[in-house]
Amino acid sequence: MTRVASLYLPALSIERLRRSERPRAQPEARATPSLPVDDDPGACSVPRGGHWRPGARWARGEDPARAAIAAEAGRLALHQQPTMRELGRRSEAAEHPFRGRQHTPLAAAPTPSRREEPAAAPLILASQVGNRQLIAASCPAARALGLAPGMPVTQARALVPDLDIRPADSEADQQFLEQFVLHASRHWTPTAAVSGPDGLWLELTGVTHLHGGEKRFCERVISFCRRLRLTARIAVAATPGAAHALARFGEGPVTRIEVGDEAQALAALPLASLRLAPEALAAATRFGLERVGDLLPLPRGPLARRLGLASIRRLDEALGRLAEPIVPVVPEEAPVATLRLLEPIATADAIEQVIADLLGMIVAQLRDRGAGARSLVLLLDRIDGSEQRLGVGTVRATRDPVHLAHLFHLRIERIDPGGGIETMRLVATRIEPLDATPVGGILAGDAGTADLATLVDQLAGRAGAEALFTIGSIESDVPERATVRSHPLDTPPGWPAWKRPVKLLRRPEPLTNVIALLPDHPPRRFTWRGSVHAVVAGDGPERIHGEWWRRDGEVWAVRDYFRVEDESGARFWLFRRGDGVDDTTGDLSWYLHGLFG
């Protein structure tokens, strides 16, 4: 008996976007400490929570002035309230006279309420369809306002002025589904496939007993999606078409029907559940056909002439009259090479020799697949039962055994053989397609362009992959926002026409003792990091305005940048906050932002 499950992710685009924008947890406000309310300590003379000395006169319950003193002290401001020592706690050590005093309030203060975060604006994703922008996905708040997928963005903006509009990324959604289906094929069922832009097909025949039955399997899948912060619905039926329709138009997160109940379960669903073409749906509307049940008693011939043969095929596939095969995604196994040694080895030369043999085996497998390795992991089993791992990576796919052996040679000192290594395995954890390398120019005697990938791999093996990058520019007027790190082999985008320093400081550093003529002259003298610099030449100003669309504080912000050179020949890039005329543009303070070569 065939059983197929259809997993539907109705808000994949929105929820995938919000997963990457998870807000940081705000620290809770601490309650102000206060004295205990219970004035009757019972058998013990120390009130609970106050930690007063039992002999303190003011802490005695029979002292009639206690309530008056506490009330009078409670009416004072917090910084004026007396300390516990002043009120009779003589066993407490005196505070340091030159240290800030932390006063303990005597009156109970109300716990500050946690500030409620403002509700996020309704979010929609827009996609370009011809010359129009249409809503591709909308969040629940937007759907509650009537903003449904397919509506023009201009109409949605007119209905909701404060709408959060972002571009839809269908390629990212497809990549997420491809990763999801690989996880499903490795952990749930060997037959899994992507079902449209928002779901998966899972073949459950012969595998549900491994997960505790169909019901238990569906609950586990829903829980797994909930941990990923995804809304999911799943339906199980005997045909893929019925499972697809019930998952998207059924009720409840889990729907299961038995074999032979497809017609009764689909009768009440709309015709869109059969995945009909838009032309067929429009024709069915003209003839008054709205539900799947409306198609069941009609003759097949006239129905095919009105809706098309493809619509009849979809109906037969959903009812089980025609087979609908599922083309599964087959996860590709990583290339692995294993060598079991006759005698344990412990020397660096012996280990490198075995690594060379393993690389030869891996390269042969990669050549058969037409691929190259991006990352390799070496697993070493010692005679004491422990395992060591050593990994290398490349910036570009390669299957050059000499280059890969050199990368392992740079990290050979990290291996601790212990009493000896008896088994070594090499796994290509990440591979990519690798085409043939043209050698026509090399045979003709051309030198060609130098390949920096080998150098980058060797430097990354010594300094780390994060230490190598190139600097590119992005569209921004503010200098600290106009640069971005990119891949070491990427071609940096174009730079602005005006000059920029070689080294840009992470944060602009303030300058002191600056002497300059307002409003448009560079400084004549300034002090930076304790050193005085006398300026002999200067150029500028280059005026940069704040990006008012990012935050309100930059609406009137102005920076005037200057390139200056001091007596020693050092060249600096510094700026003054404000235009030197209007106080609202800046406070006329000076900062150093970069250094020229």
Solvent accessible surface area in square Angstrom, and as a share of the most:
residue,aa,sasa,rsa
1,M,160,0.71
2,T,70,0.41
3,R,12,0.04
4,V,2,0.01
5,A,0,0.00
6,S,0,0.00
7,L,0,0.00
8,Y,32,0.12
9,L,0,0.00
10,P,50,0.31
11,A,12,0.10
12,L,6,0.03
13,S,23,0.15
14,I,3,0.01
15,E,30,0.14
16,R,47,0.17
17,L,37,0.18
18,R,85,0.31
19,R,70,0.26
20,S,92,0.59
21,E,85,0.38
22,R,148,0.54
23,P,104,0.65
24,R,215,0.78
25,A,101,0.78
26,Q,99,0.44
27,P,120,0.75
28,E,128,0.57
29,A,59,0.46
30,R,223,0.82
31,A,62,0.48
32,T,52,0.30
33,P,89,0.56
34,S,54,0.35
35,L,31,0.15
36,P,34,0.21
37,V,137,0.79
38,D,55,0.29
39,D,92,0.48
40,D,102,0.53
41,P,34,0.21
42,G,54,0.52
43,A,121,0.94
44,C,76,0.45
45,S,66,0.43
46,V,43,0.25
47,P,3,0.02
48,R,156,0.57
49,G,59,0.57
50,G,12,0.11
51,H,128,0.57
52,W,9,0.03
53,R,73,0.27
54,P,78,0.49
55,G,28,0.27
56,A,1,0.01
57,R,155,0.57
58,W,21,0.07
59,A,8,0.06
60,R,108,0.40
61,G,59,0.57
62,E,135,0.61
63,D,44,0.23
64,P,126,0.79
65,A,45,0.35
66,R,32,0.12
67,A,76,0.59
68,A,65,0.50
69,I,62,0.31
70,A,33,0.25
71,A,50,0.39
72,E,107,0.48
73,A,6,0.05
74,G,22,0.21
75,R,184,0.67
76,L,77,0.39
77,A,45,0.35
78,L,101,0.50
79,H,134,0.60
80,Q,106,0.47
81,Q,10,0.04
82,P,29,0.18
83,T,12,0.07
84,M,18,0.08
85,R,106,0.39
86,E,109,0.49
87,L,25,0.13
88,G,14,0.14
89,R,66,0.24
90,R,153,0.56
91,S,80,0.52
92,E,50,0.23
93,A,85,0.66
94,A,70,0.54
95,E,77,0.35
96,H,93,0.41
97,P,112,0.71
98,F,185,0.77
99,R,171,0.63
100,G,61,0.59
101,R,118,0.43
102,Q,155,0.69
103,H,47,0.21
104,T,51,0.30
105,P,7,0.04
106,L,11,0.05
107,A,39,0.31
108,A,78,0.60
109,A,45,0.35
110,P,121,0.76
111,T,89,0.52
112,P,66,0.41
113,S,105,0.68
114,R,142,0.52
115,R,215,0.78
116,E,154,0.69
117,E,123,0.55
118,P,125,0.79
119,A,101,0.79
120,A,84,0.65
121,A,44,0.34
122,P,16,0.10
123,L,5,0.02
124,I,0,0.00
125,L,3,0.02
126,A,8,0.06
127,S,37,0.24
128,Q,112,0.50
129,V,80,0.46
130,G,66,0.64
131,N,154,0.79
132,R,138,0.50
133,Q,88,0.39
134,L,24,0.12
135,I,3,0.02
136,A,48,0.37
137,A,16,0.13
138,S,3,0.02
139,C,1,0.00
140,P,82,0.52
141,A,52,0.40
142,A,0,0.00
143,R,111,0.40
144,A,90,0.70
145,L,98,0.49
146,G,43,0.41
147,L,0,0.00
148,A,51,0.39
149,P,78,0.49
150,G,45,0.44
151,M,36,0.16
152,P,39,0.24
153,V,2,0.01
154,T,100,0.58
155,Q,89,0.39
156,A,0,0.00
157,R,114,0.42
158,A,83,0.65
159,L,105,0.52
160,V,14,0.08
161,P,114,0.72
162,D,96,0.50
163,L,21,0.10
164,D,43,0.22
165,I,50,0.25
166,R,72,0.26
167,P,116,0.73
168,A,35,0.27
169,D,68,0.35
170,S,85,0.55
171,E,128,0.58
172,A,24,0.19
173,D,14,0.07
174,Q,72,0.32
175,Q,108,0.48
176,F,30,0.13
177,L,0,0.00
178,E,82,0.37
179,Q,123,0.55
180,F,10,0.04
181,V,2,0.01
182,L,54,0.27
183,H,53,0.24
184,A,0,0.00
185,S,13,0.09
186,R,137,0.50
187,H,109,0.49
188,W,26,0.09
189,T,3,0.02
190,P,98,0.61
191,T,35,0.20
192,A,0,0.00
193,A,9,0.07
194,V,39,0.23
195,S,2,0.02
196,G,47,0.45
197,P,105,0.66
198,D,37,0.19
199,G,0,0.00
200,L,0,0.00
201,W,31,0.11
202,L,0,0.00
203,E,35,0.16
204,L,2,0.01
205,T,63,0.37
206,G,58,0.55
207,V,16,0.09
208,T,25,0.15
209,H,132,0.59
210,L,124,0.62
211,H,20,0.09
212,G,60,0.58
213,G,26,0.25
214,E,28,0.12
215,K,128,0.54
216,R,128,0.47
217,F,2,0.01
218,C,0,0.00
219,E,72,0.32
220,R,112,0.41
221,V,1,0.00
222,I,15,0.08
223,S,40,0.26
224,F,41,0.17
225,C,0,0.00
226,R,154,0.56
227,R,167,0.61
228,L,48,0.24
229,R,101,0.37
230,L,9,0.04
231,T,70,0.41
232,A,9,0.07
233,R,62,0.23
234,I,1,0.01
235,A,0,0.00
236,V,0,0.00
237,A,0,0.00
238,A,16,0.13
239,T,14,0.08
240,P,13,0.08
241,G,3,0.03
242,A,0,0.00
243,A,0,0.00
244,H,20,0.09
245,A,0,0.00
246,L,9,0.05
247,A,2,0.02
248,R,31,0.11
249,F,81,0.34
250,G,18,0.17
251,E,162,0.72
252,G,41,0.40
253,P,78,0.49
254,V,50,0.29
255,T,27,0.16
256,R,105,0.38
257,I,20,0.10
258,E,100,0.45
259,V,77,0.44
260,G,54,0.52
261,D,63,0.32
262,E,11,0.05
263,A,36,0.28
264,Q,132,0.59
265,A,29,0.22
266,L,0,0.00
267,A,34,0.26
268,A,76,0.59
269,L,17,0.08
270,P,39,0.25
271,L,7,0.04
272,A,48,0.37
273,S,1,0.01
274,L,4,0.02
275,R,61,0.22
276,L,16,0.08
277,A,53,0.41
278,P,103,0.65
279,E,128,0.57
280,A,8,0.06
281,L,55,0.27
282,A,50,0.39
283,A,8,0.06
284,A,0,0.00
285,T,99,0.58
286,R,180,0.66
287,F,104,0.44
288,G,52,0.50
289,L,25,0.12
290,E,119,0.53
291,R,113,0.41
292,V,1,0.00
293,G,23,0.22
294,D,54,0.28
295,L,6,0.03
296,L,63,0.31
297,P,109,0.68
298,L,63,0.31
299,P,87,0.55
300,R,99,0.36
301,G,38,0.37
302,P,44,0.28
303,L,5,0.02
304,A,20,0.16
305,R,183,0.67
306,R,113,0.41
307,L,13,0.06
308,G,28,0.27
309,L,139,0.69
310,A,76,0.59
311,S,7,0.04
312,I,17,0.09
313,R,128,0.47
314,R,78,0.29
315,L,3,0.02
316,D,14,0.07
317,E,11,0.05
318,A,2,0.01
319,L,25,0.12
320,G,44,0.42
321,R,143,0.52
322,L,75,0.37
323,A,87,0.68
324,E,30,0.14
325,P,112,0.71
326,I,27,0.14
327,V,122,0.70
328,P,54,0.34
329,V,48,0.28
330,V,122,0.70
331,P,30,0.19
332,E,113,0.51
333,E,129,0.58
334,A,42,0.33
335,P,1,0.01
336,V,69,0.40
337,A,2,0.01
338,T,41,0.24
339,L,50,0.25
340,R,188,0.69
341,L,43,0.21
342,L,179,0.89
343,E,127,0.57
344,P,62,0.39
345,I,32,0.16
346,A,51,0.40
347,T,86,0.50
348,A,52,0.40
349,D,117,0.60
350,A,31,0.24
351,I,4,0.02
352,E,55,0.25
353,Q,109,0.49
354,V,15,0.08
355,I,4,0.02
356,A,48,0.37
357,D,66,0.34
358,L,0,0.00
359,L,1,0.00
360,G,40,0.38
361,M,75,0.34
362,I,0,0.00
363,V,5,0.03
364,A,44,0.34
365,Q,57,0.25
366,L,0,0.00
367,R,136,0.49
368,D,125,0.65
369,R,97,0.35
370,G,34,0.32
371,A,7,0.06
372,G,0,0.00
373,A,0,0.00
374,R,39,0.14
375,S,30,0.19
376,L,2,0.01
377,V,30,0.17
378,L,0,0.00
379,L,15,0.07
380,L,0,0.00
381,D,37,0.19
382,R,38,0.14
383,I,86,0.44
384,D,98,0.51
385,G,71,0.68
386,S,42,0.27
387,E,79,0.35
388,Q,44,0.19
389,R,166,0.61
390,L,10,0.05
391,G,29,0.28
392,V,11,0.06
393,G,38,0.37
394,T,9,0.05
395,V,27,0.15
396,R,118,0.43
397,A,11,0.08
398,T,24,0.14
399,R,57,0.21
400,D,66,0.34
401,P,56,0.35
402,V,116,0.67
403,H,18,0.08
404,L,1,0.01
405,A,34,0.27
406,H,70,0.31
407,L,6,0.03
408,F,2,0.01
409,H,89,0.40
410,L,23,0.11
411,R,48,0.18
412,I,22,0.11
413,E,127,0.57
414,R,141,0.51
415,I,19,0.10
416,D,78,0.41
417,P,28,0.18
418,G,46,0.44
419,G,59,0.57
420,G,1,0.01
421,I,0,0.00
422,E,73,0.33
423,T,19,0.11
424,M,0,0.00
425,R,74,0.27
426,L,0,0.00
427,V,25,0.15
428,A,1,0.00
429,T,75,0.44
430,R,125,0.46
431,I,44,0.22
432,E,52,0.23
433,P,120,0.75
434,L,48,0.24
435,D,120,0.62
436,A,93,0.72
437,T,104,0.60
438,P,119,0.75
439,V,75,0.43
440,G,50,0.48
441,G,36,0.34
442,I,115,0.59
443,L,149,0.74
444,A,82,0.64
445,G,64,0.62
446,D,90,0.47
447,A,108,0.84
448,G,63,0.61
449,T,135,0.79
450,A,83,0.64
451,D,86,0.45
452,L,102,0.51
453,A,9,0.07
454,T,56,0.33
455,L,91,0.45
456,V,17,0.09
457,D,5,0.02
458,Q,51,0.23
459,L,77,0.38
460,A,15,0.12
461,G,10,0.10
462,R,177,0.65
463,A,69,0.54
464,G,24,0.23
465,A,74,0.57
466,E,144,0.65
467,A,54,0.42
468,L,41,0.20
469,F,77,0.32
470,T,32,0.19
471,I,67,0.34
472,G,0,0.00
473,S,19,0.12
474,I,87,0.44
475,E,178,0.80
476,S,26,0.17
477,D,85,0.44
478,V,11,0.06
479,P,7,0.05
480,E,66,0.30
481,R,65,0.24
482,A,21,0.16
483,T,50,0.29
484,V,66,0.38
485,R,149,0.54
486,S,36,0.23
487,H,70,0.31
488,P,31,0.20
489,L,45,0.23
490,D,70,0.36
491,T,123,0.71
492,P,58,0.37
493,P,71,0.45
494,G,66,0.63
495,W,127,0.45
496,P,50,0.31
497,A,107,0.83
498,W,136,0.48
499,K,124,0.53
500,R,63,0.23
501,P,16,0.10
502,V,127,0.73
503,K,117,0.50
504,L,58,0.29
505,L,17,0.09
506,R,211,0.77
507,R,187,0.68
508,P,37,0.23
509,E,44,0.20
510,P,90,0.57
511,L,14,0.07
512,T,77,0.45
513,N,114,0.59
514,V,38,0.22
515,I,102,0.52
516,A,29,0.23
517,L,100,0.50
518,L,91,0.45
519,P,51,0.32
520,D,70,0.36
521,H,85,0.38
522,P,30,0.19
523,P,0,0.00
524,R,140,0.51
525,R,107,0.39
526,F,0,0.00
527,T,18,0.11
528,W,28,0.10
529,R,166,0.61
530,G,72,0.70
531,S,57,0.36
532,V,93,0.53
533,H,30,0.13
534,A,20,0.16
535,V,22,0.13
536,V,95,0.55
537,A,52,0.41
538,G,39,0.37
539,D,72,0.38
540,G,39,0.37
541,P,48,0.30
542,E,43,0.19
543,R,106,0.39
544,I,15,0.08
545,H,111,0.49
546,G,14,0.14
547,E,1,0.01
548,W,157,0.55
549,W,147,0.52
550,R,135,0.49
551,R,140,0.51
552,D,127,0.66
553,G,57,0.54
554,E,11,0.05
555,V,70,0.40
556,W,175,0.61
557,A,35,0.27
558,V,10,0.06
559,R,55,0.20
560,D,0,0.00
561,Y,2,0.01
562,F,1,0.00
563,R,54,0.20
564,V,4,0.02
565,E,61,0.27
566,D,8,0.04
567,E,131,0.59
568,S,98,0.63
569,G,40,0.39
570,A,42,0.32
571,R,89,0.32
572,F,8,0.03
573,W,1,0.00
574,L,0,0.00
575,F,4,0.02
576,R,0,0.00
577,R,100,0.37
578,G,0,0.00
579,D,23,0.12
580,G,18,0.17
581,V,120,0.69
582,D,69,0.36
583,D,122,0.63
584,T,95,0.55
585,T,17,0.10
586,G,13,0.13
587,D,94,0.49
588,L,65,0.32
589,S,34,0.22
590,W,20,0.07
591,Y,47,0.18
592,L,0,0.00
593,H,0,0.00
594,G,0,0.00
595,L,42,0.21
596,F,26,0.11
597,G,93,0.89
